[in-house]
Amino acid sequence: FLVAMAPTSSSSFFYIGTTVSHRFIVSIILFFQSLSACIASKPFFGSTTFPATMTLTTSSPKAKKPKIGNYAGYAMPPLNDQRATNGDLSPEILCQTCSGPTFSQGLDTFVVPMALHLWNRQKVVSSLTHRLENKRSGNSLNGEGSHANSKIRGMILLEGGKQQTRHDTDHEPVFRQESYFHYLFGASLYSDCYGVITLPEGKTTLFVPTWGVDTETVCGPSPEFERVKAELGLDEVLGVGDLKGFVEGEMGRMREEWLAERKTKL
């Protein structure tokens, strides 16, 4: 502003300088007015309210999340419960109402309901079961199958992403979960995991790594199973060391059920 007011032989230069100076002063005034409005309407950065002058404002506080059954905000309903109802516990409803566990990066970032991954698991279980039934029916028609009337049983076993280190150092890059594993389990923050989904029940079990006191000194405590279960909306969470025994137990259980089913049909 002082430079613009300095004596000069060019009137056009004086005019342009004065115009720029006025724009600068107006900008400063508008900035402080906006700052005052922000301080008055948003005293803390974690608040979800906005100044009244913004277009994306909402004068009423955020509505409370509706509860559906006994699952909203606590745990995801098993697939059997969803099939037994008339849609009240379906993943679509849970996603639309954002009920149950959610994932967010904090502040005002997008909130992802864990029911989305439950929905993905349900689609995979239904699709795979349907394909296996069709394949078995085809084999039975060709005289190749002897279990045409038995129940489809099995499990889906997936391995999650591994935590890497940079060259020969102990530096760990930011972990990125394996895409298919994240699609079904949503465990974006947990590396070196395994996941099992049983057929046709759709029961979901996540296996997370655990470590001793020597590693806790550097990496912190092992994940708490109940906390991870509630966070991701899973049916069960166990340690990676329990995977072998769990798979053997499930296979034995399924075989016993199949044998009992055959005896009743003979």
C-alpha positions in Angstrom: 0.0 0.0 0.0 2.8 2.4 0.8 4.5 1.6 -2.5 1.3 2.3 -4.4 0.9 5.7 -2.6 4.5 6.7 -3.5 4.9 9.6 -6.0 5.0 8.4 -9.5 4.7 9.9 -12.9 2.5 7.2 -14.2 -1.2 7.6 -13.2 -2.0 4.1 -14.4 0.6 2.5 -12.1 -0.9 4.5 -9.2 -4.4 3.3 -10.1 -3.4 -0.4 -10.4 -1.4 -0.3 -7.1 -4.4 1.3 -5.3 -6.7 -1.4 -6.7 -4.5 -4.2 -5.6 -4.1 -2.6 -2.2 -7.9 -2.3 -1.7 -8.3 -6.0 -2.7 -5.6 -7.0 -0.2 -7.3 -5.0 2.6 -10.7 -6.5 1.7 -9.2 -10.0 1.7 -7.7 -9.4 5.2 -11.1 -8.2 6.5 -12.9 -11.2 5.0 -10.3 -13.6 6.4 -10.8 -12.3 10.0 -14.6 -12.3 9.6 -14.4 -16.0 8.5 -12.0 -16.8 11.3 -14.4 -15.2 13.9 -17.3 -17.2 12.5 -15.3 -20.4 12.7 -14.3 -19.8 16.2 -17.9 -19.0 17.3 -19.4 -22.0 15.6 -16.6 -24.6 15.8 -14.6 -24.2 19.0 -12.9 -27.5 18.7 -11.5 -29.2 15.7 -13.1 -32.5 16.5 -16.6 -31.0 16.3 -18.9 -32.0 13.5 -20.6 -28.6 13.2 -19.9 -26.0 10.5 -20.3 -22.2 10.2 -23.7 -21.0 9.3 -22.4 -19.4 6.1 -21.3 -22.7 4.6 -23.5 -24.6 2.2 -23.1 -28.0 3.9 -24.5 -26.9 7.2 -26.9 -28.8 9.4 -28.5 -26.9 12.2 -29.6 -30.0 14.1 -27.2 -32.3 15.9 -26.3 -35.7 14.3 -29.2 -38.1 14.6 -28.6 -41.1 16.9 -28.0 -44.4 15.1 -31.1 -46.6 15.2 -30.8 -49.9 16.8 -31.9 -53.1 15.1 -32.5 -56.1 17.3 -29.8 -56.8 19.8 -26.9 -56.6 17.4 -26.6 -52.8 16.7 -23.5 -51.5 18.3 -22.4 -54.8 19.7 -21.8 -57.6 17.2 -22.7 -58.7 13.7 -25.6 -61.2 13.4 -24.6 -64.7 12.2 -25.7 -65.7 8.7 -28.1 -68.2 10.1 -29.9 -65.5 12.1 -30.2 -63.4 8.9 -31.7 -66.2 6.9 -34.2 -67.0 9.7 -35.6 -63.5 9.7 -37.4 -61.5 7.1 -34.6 -59.0 6.4 -34.4 -57.0 9.6 -30.8 -58.2 10.3 -29.6 -58.3 6.7 -26.3 -56.6 5.9 -28.1 -54.2 3.6 -30.1 -52.8 6.5 -27.0 -52.7 8.7 -25.1 -50.8 6.1 -27.9 -48.3 5.4 -28.3 -47.5 9.1 -24.5 -47.8 9.9 -25.4 -50.1 12.8 -22.8 -52.2 14.5 -19.0 -51.8 14.4 -17.6 -49.2 12.1 -14.2 -48.2 10.8 -13.0 -44.6 10.3 -9.7 -42.7 10.1 -10.9 -40.2 12.6 -12.0 -36.5 12.4 -14.6 -36.1 9.6 -13.4 -39.0 7.4 -15.8 -41.5 5.9 -17.3 -44.1 8.2 -17.4 -47.7 6.9 -19.7 -50.1 8.6 -18.3 -53.6 9.2 -21.6 -54.9 7.9 -20.2 -54.2 4.5 -17.7 -57.0 4.9 -20.4 -59.2 6.4 -22.4 -58.6 3.3 -19.4 -59.6 1.2 -18.9 -62.8 3.2 -22.6 -63.7 2.8 -22.4 -63.2 -1.0 -19.3 -65.4 -1.2 -20.8 -68.2 1.0 -24.1 -68.2 -1.0 -22.3 -68.2 -4.3 -19.8 -70.9 -3.4 -22.5 -73.1 -1.9 -24.7 -72.7 -4.9 -21.8 -73.6 -7.3 -20.9 -76.7 -5.2 -24.5 -77.9 -5.2 -24.8 -77.5 -9.0 -21.5 -79.3 -9.5 -22.6 -82.1 -7.2 -25.9 -82.4 -9.0 -24.1 -82.7 -12.4 -21.8 -85.4 -11.1 -24.8 -87.3 -9.6 -26.6 -87.2 -13.0 -23.4 -88.7 -14.6 -23.2 -91.4 -12.0 -20.1 -89.9 -10.4 -21.4 -88.8 -7.1 -22.8 -90.6 -4.1 -23.6 -87.5 -1.9 -26.3 -85.9 -3.9 -28.7 -85.5 -1.0 -26.1 -84.6 1.7 -25.5 -81.2 3.1 -22.7 -79.0 1.6 -19.9 -78.7 4.1 -16.5 -77.1 4.0 -14.5 -74.0 4.8 -12.8 -71.1 3.2 -9.2 -70.5 4.4 -7.5 -67.3 3.5 -4.0 -65.9 4.4 -3.8 -62.1 5.0 -1.0 -59.8 4.1 2.5 -60.0 5.7 4.2 -57.1 7.4 7.4 -56.3 5.5 10.6 -54.7 6.6 12.8 -52.3 4.5 15.9 -54.2 3.4 17.9 -55.5 6.4 16.6 -53.0 8.9 13.8 -53.2 11.5 11.9 -50.4 9.7 8.4 -51.4 8.8 6.6 -49.7 5.9 3.0 -48.7 6.4 1.1 -52.0 6.3 -1.4 -52.6 3.5 -3.8 -55.6 3.8 -4.2 -58.1 1.0 -7.1 -57.0 -1.0 -9.2 -60.2 -1.0 -8.6 -60.6 2.7 -9.7 -57.1 3.4 -12.8 -57.6 1.2 -14.0 -60.4 3.4 -12.7 -59.5 6.9 -12.0 -55.8 6.9 -8.9 -56.3 9.0 -7.0 -53.5 7.5 -4.7 -52.9 10.5 -3.8 -56.5 11.3 -0.9 -58.2 9.5 0.1 -61.9 9.4 -3.4 -63.1 10.0 -5.5 -66.0 8.7 -9.3 -66.2 8.3 -11.7 -69.1 8.1 -15.3 -69.1 6.9 -17.3 -72.3 7.4 -19.8 -73.6 4.9 -22.8 -73.3 4.8 -23.1 -71.6 8.2 -20.8 -68.7 7.3 -19.2 -68.6 10.7 -16.2 -66.4 10.6 -13.0 -66.9 12.6 -9.9 -64.6 12.5 -6.5 -65.8 13.6 -4.2 -63.0 14.8 -0.5 -63.3 15.7 0.5 -63.2 19.4 3.9 -62.6 21.0 5.7 -62.7 24.3 7.1 -60.1 26.7 10.3 -59.6 24.8 8.4 -58.5 21.7 5.9 -56.5 23.7 8.8 -54.2 24.9 9.2 -53.0 21.3 5.9 -53.7 19.5 3.4 -53.3 22.4 1.0 -56.0 23.7 -0.6 -58.6 21.5 -4.1 -57.9 20.1 -6.9 -58.7 22.6 -9.2 -61.3 21.0 -12.4 -59.9 22.4 -11.5 -56.3 21.4 -10.7 -57.4 17.8 -13.9 -59.5 17.7 -16.0 -56.5 18.7 -14.1 -54.1 16.5 -14.5 -56.2 13.3 -17.9 -57.8 14.1 -16.6 -61.4 13.7 -17.9 -64.6 15.3 -14.6 -65.6 16.9 -10.9 -64.5 17.2 -8.1 -66.8 18.0 -4.3 -66.9 17.9 -2.4 -68.0 14.8 -1.1 -70.9 16.9 -4.6 -72.3 17.2 -5.2 -72.5 13.4 -4.0 -76.0 12.9 -6.1 -77.5 15.7 -9.1 -75.4 14.7 -9.1 -76.7 11.1 -8.6 -80.3 12.2 -11.5 -79.9 14.7 -13.8 -78.4 12.1 -13.0 -81.1 9.5 -13.6 -83.8 12.2 -16.9 -82.2 13.1 -18.1 -82.0 9.5 -17.1 -85.6 9.0 -19.0 -86.7 12.0 -22.1 -84.8 10.9 -21.8 -86.4 7.4 -21.6 -89.9 8.8 -24.5 -89.3 11.1 -26.5 -88.0 8.2 -25.7 -91.0 6.1 -26.8 -93.4 8.9 -30.2 -91.7 9.2 -30.8 -92.1 5.4 -29.8 -95.8 5.2 
